[in-house]
Amino acid sequence: MESFNYSGYDKCPIRQVVSKFSDKWSMLVLTTLDQSEHGAMRYTEIQRQMADCSQKMLSQTLRNLEAAHLVSRKAYPVVPPRVEYALTDLGRSLMPSINSLIKWALANFEKVVA
């Protein structure tokens, strides 16, 4: 593994990248989209899966993930407006790592939380 100098947040590539999806809701949005049967989900479908996330937080999280190029947003020119969200290729490439972290968390939950 390559060695990094971890001093200074602005210079640490790991912190810079992980901060884009390590907040309270981002990983849940990413895993929800990853588990979608159709590969894309409408806002209301995501919201149903994440009932305890407010509309404001879900909108903000989706915007942040889109800005980080992990999620794409496609708006259809129909009435009423239809918007779908999906993982980008970059987002899909992140999912094996997130799924490994989830597996580790489930296996070690009692040890870490106790």
Secondary structure, DSSP 8 states (H G I E B T S, - for coil): -------SGGG-HHHHHHTTT-STTHHHHHHHHHT-SSSEEEHHHHHHHTTTS-HHHHHHHHHHHHHTTSEEEEEES-SS-EEEEEE-HHHHHHHHHHHHHHHHHHHHHHHHH-
